[in-house]
Amino acid sequence: MDLTTSYLGLKLKNPIVVGSSTFTGTVEGIVNCAKAGAGAVVLKSLFEEQILSDIKKEEGYTDIYNSNPDADLYMKTFLRGNEIALYVNLIREAKKSVDIPIIASINCADKGEWTSFAKELQDAGADALELNISVSPFDKDIASKNIEDEVVSIFNEVKKTVTIPVSVKLGNHFTNIGNIAFRLSMAGAAGLVLFNRFYNPTIDIENMKVVPGSALSVEEENSDTLRWISLLSAQGIPCCLSASTGVHKAEDVVRQILAGATTVQVCSTLYRNGMKHIADMVAGLEGWMKKHNFNSINEFKGKCSASADVKVFERLQYLRRNNDLN
Ligand SMILES: Cc1cc2nc3c(=O)[nH]c(=O)nc-3n(C[C@H](O)[C@H](O)[C@H](O)COP(=O)(O)O)c2cc1C
């Protein structure tokens, strides 16, 4: 049974990727993911703010030592980049410790000085870079088009600095997901991760306070991902698709691949069921393939992507549902 898949131009032994999370924030955690059978890992994100705070530290020191060029060089060389240095070290050590692909991750909302630091992650040995671009639409005066332009522009800035494959992890708050997805892939994104899951606050009605909602997803949340993987795959998007949010069981892995995903990313299910759950998902995927006489992932990838006549399909579902309820 051939479970290999090609993601961002990398060969993975199976399509189950441990998504960016605390599991992938230490070398020990990454080794655990590899031992548990993951096809690849996406590292815990380095946040744009962390990179910027390092740059500010550097600026502070260079101001103080402005009068002495040697001290200035010393400060620039040795005191700069604590956060970046730690992250670079994580990549280096992880590369030495496991033989699965290591995808670095940057969480960002703005372009700027920090983008040039992406190259340091490449130089440390990252096999690819995932950009979690979270431009949140909280300002009513910013038009959707401007937000989308900003997302593409951030991607372009980073793409200029590195030669490794770059993927983009998107949220699902776009008016036309298909349009932004195609714009990014045409701009050179090697893959799209659908979707980022935002922390959803809720309200504690007894104390009348805004409180954080659950950090973990439930399986039912995967329908949006399934819909868009399916639609984009049917429309022939020229990049890899990775399904994230609500992939909890082997059946979900099968569904997302049938819809057109190349890989799935898992987090919440590992927090709920432990790292050993990767082996259950791999075994379940293999069992399903055996039952349906498939020898490789490619034989069924995209087999159930959306019908080409998407509009009719979507509208008919509503009609049918109305009839079911009557
Ligand atoms: C504790 C925790 C930490 C996370 N940290 C990051 C992060 O640093 N960067 C990122 O892009 N996503 C992060 N995520 C989001 C996950 O990568 C994933 O997109 C999300 O949990 C949805 O997938 P799931 O349903 O499999 O959990 C985090 C999720 C959790 C639960």
The ligand as an ORCA input file, in Angstrom:
! r2SCAN-3c Opt
* xyz 0 1
  C      -2.614     25.093     21.403
  C      -2.629     25.497     19.963
  C      -1.585     26.294     19.454
  C      -1.602     26.689     18.118
  N      -0.578     27.462     17.632
  C      -0.574     27.824     16.320
  C       0.489     28.585     15.784
  O       1.446     28.969     16.457
  N       0.434     28.905     14.459
  C      -0.595     28.502     13.638
  O      -0.569     28.787     12.432
  N      -1.620     27.780     14.147
  C      -1.634     27.443     15.439
  N      -2.669     26.705     15.931
  C      -3.784     26.342     15.037
  C      -3.601     24.933     14.485
  O      -2.425     24.813     13.707
  C      -4.811     24.516     13.619
  O      -4.869     25.348     12.468
  C      -6.133     24.609     14.351
  O      -6.027     24.092     15.666
  C      -7.214     23.833     13.599
  O      -6.861     22.488     13.411
  P      -7.475     21.314     14.333
  O      -8.924     21.305     14.137
  O      -6.797     20.058     13.869
  O      -7.089     21.661     15.744
  C      -2.675     26.296     17.268
  C      -3.692     25.487     17.798
  C      -3.692     25.085     19.112
  C      -4.809     24.244     19.622
*
